[in-house]
């Protein structure tokens, strides 16, 4: 064992203690053990030239992997293990000339370089294996996540399919029930008609029988026409037509306003715009590839969004309305319903945009779209008020009151907004 004692920054006294080989009592392994000798009896060597390296050519090779060097309290402690268990005559190689030392140094450097290269290659291989393992683990995680998403999509698709089939079944049952009711009503209407017809038939038969008898009697009284008296039969007169009520149905007007108050041109323009909007469907979207034909209908998506809104699933409702708008961007009710969702989600600017778009599509103003225009003004006014833009909000509420002046709720809300504006002006 070698002990390095630091006396000053520029001088190192290296004390080489004699070592002897001993055997472990349990496994018989040899190692170098320190022997206690006086310090002044040991050979010393002073190292005072940079880089302050200490070199000792040992007597035999040692195990570099298990050997250690520890620094502490101004001392360096080397623990060196032999490669082969044997007794050393001395710690260092004695009587070694410069050429041999140079050869040993070169061999040591080459071995160190080879060892470093091997360690670098081993680290590189380990790093590549770790990287490959990490990549495989990431791919497995991504595959599991993709499978989870596909399972969720499949479950949602099955759920929607079940709901659609249930809806179809309900519609079919409703149509069947209506047809049964119609048949019953028709049967009930036919019964009194048959009774009246039978009564009239009975009434018409009585005088016919009397006239027939008189005719028969008259022919018998004269005694002539005996040829006809044998084959004479009762004459059958056709029954008169049965009385019935004819119902005259007029084509109903779409708008309930009187003709003198209606704006026929504007009403026809509104109906034409709605018919054109429902014919326009953008079916070339990539998102529609996985959907069924029923799911590509904007009206079906609107009903789906309305159900989600009623259940409190506002994000799901927004997604349904978004796809419906992408299919047909000319239906004002889609923007109007999506504005209500944005109000619930506190997306106030988007609520204002959708309400404005709905008002833009709700033209010309006719009684048929009055209710939708009232909702659009109220929702945009509510969004303005929540953004503390009370003046703009009051304008929308007043516009809604002009359309529906009897709405007490809107009138109360407009009065509250006026009070807020007055309070703000007084405080400022």
Rosetta blueprint (number, residue, H / E / L):
1 X L
2 X E
3 X E
4 X E
5 X E
6 X E
7 X E
8 X E
9 X L
10 X L
11 X E
12 X E
13 X E
14 X E
15 X E
16 X E
17 X L
18 X L
19 X E
20 X E
21 X E
22 X E
23 X E
24 X L
25 X L
26 X L
27 X L
28 X L
29 X L
30 X E
31 X E
32 X E
33 X E
34 X E
35 X L
36 X L
37 X L
38 X L
39 X H
40 X H
41 X H
42 X L
43 X L
44 X E
45 X E
46 X E
47 X E
48 X L
49 X L
50 X L
51 X L
52 X L
53 X L
54 X L
55 X L
56 X L
57 X L
58 X E
59 X L
60 X L
61 X L
62 X E
63 X L
64 X L
65 X L
66 X L
67 X L
68 X E
69 X E
70 X E
71 X E
72 X E
73 X L
74 X L
75 X E
76 X E
77 X E
78 X E
79 X E
80 X L
81 X L
82 X E
83 X L
84 X L
85 X L
86 X L
87 X L
88 X L
89 X L
90 X L
91 X L
92 X E
93 X L
94 X L
95 X L
96 X L
97 X L
98 X H
99 X H
100 X H
101 X H
102 X H
103 X H
104 X H
105 X H
106 X H
107 X H
108 X H
109 X H
110 X H
111 X H
112 X H
113 X H
114 X H
115 X H
116 X H
117 X H
118 X H
119 X H
120 X H
121 X H
122 X H
123 X H
124 X H
125 X H
126 X H
127 X H
128 X H
129 X H
130 X H
131 X H
132 X H
133 X H
134 X H
135 X H
136 X H
137 X H
138 X H
139 X H
140 X H
141 X H
142 X H
143 X H
144 X H
145 X H
146 X H
147 X H
148 X H
149 X H
150 X H
151 X H
152 X H
153 X H
154 X H
155 X H
156 X H
157 X H
158 X H
159 X H
160 X H
161 X H
162 X H
163 X H
164 X H
165 X H
166 X H
167 X H
168 X H
169 X H
170 X H
171 X H
172 X H
173 X H
174 X H
175 X H
176 X H
177 X H
178 X H
179 X H
180 X H
181 X H
182 X H
183 X H
184 X H
185 X H
186 X H
187 X H
188 X H
189 X H
190 X H
191 X H
192 X H
193 X H
194 X H
195 X H
196 X H
197 X H
198 X H
199 X H
200 X H
201 X H
202 X H
203 X H
204 X H
205 X H
206 X H
207 X H
208 X H
209 X H
210 X H
211 X H
212 X H
213 X H
214 X H
215 X H
216 X H
217 X H
218 X H
219 X H
220 X H
221 X H
222 X H
223 X L
224 X L
225 X L
226 X H
227 X H
228 X H
229 X H
230 X H
231 X H
232 X L
233 X L
234 X L
235 X L
236 X L
237 X L
238 X L
239 X L
240 X L
241 X L
242 X L
243 X L
244 X L
245 X L
246 X L
247 X L
248 X L
249 X L
250 X L
251 X L
252 X L
253 X L
254 X L
255 X L
256 X L
257 X L
258 X L
259 X L
260 X L
261 X L
262 X L
263 X L
264 X H
265 X H
266 X H
267 X H
268 X H
269 X H
270 X H
271 X H
272 X H
273 X H
274 X H
275 X H
276 X H
277 X H
278 X H
279 X H
280 X L
281 X L
282 X L
283 X L
284 X L
285 X L
286 X H
287 X H
288 X H
289 X L
290 X L
291 X L
292 X L
293 X L
294 X H
295 X H
296 X H
297 X L
298 X H
299 X H
300 X H
301 X H
302 X H
303 X H
304 X H
305 X H
306 X H
307 X H
308 X H
309 X H
310 X H
311 X H
312 X L
313 X L
314 X H
315 X H
316 X H
317 X H
318 X H
319 X H
320 X H
321 X H
322 X H
323 X H
324 X H
325 X H
326 X H
327 X H
328 X L
329 X L
330 X L
331 X L
332 X H
333 X H
334 X H
335 X H
336 X H
337 X H
338 X H
339 X H
340 X H
341 X H
342 X H
343 X H
344 X H
345 X L
346 X L
347 X L
348 X H
349 X H
350 X H
351 X H
352 X H
353 X H
354 X H
355 X H
356 X H
357 X H
358 X H
359 X H
360 X H
361 X H
362 X L
363 X L
364 X L
365 X L
366 X L
367 X H
368 X H
369 X H
370 X H
371 X H
372 X H
373 X H
374 X H
375 X H
376 X H
377 X H
378 X H
379 X H
380 X H
381 X H
382 X H
383 X H
384 X H
385 X H
386 X H
387 X L
388 X L
389 X L
390 X H
391 X H
392 X H
393 X H
394 X H
395 X H
396 X H
397 X H
398 X H
399 X H
400 X H
401 X H
402 X H
403 X H
404 X L
405 X L
406 X L
407 X L
408 X H
409 X H
410 X H
411 X H
412 X H
413 X H
414 X H
415 X H
416 X H
417 X H
418 X H
419 X H
420 X H
421 X H
422 X H
423 X H
424 X H
425 X H
426 X H
427 X H
428 X L
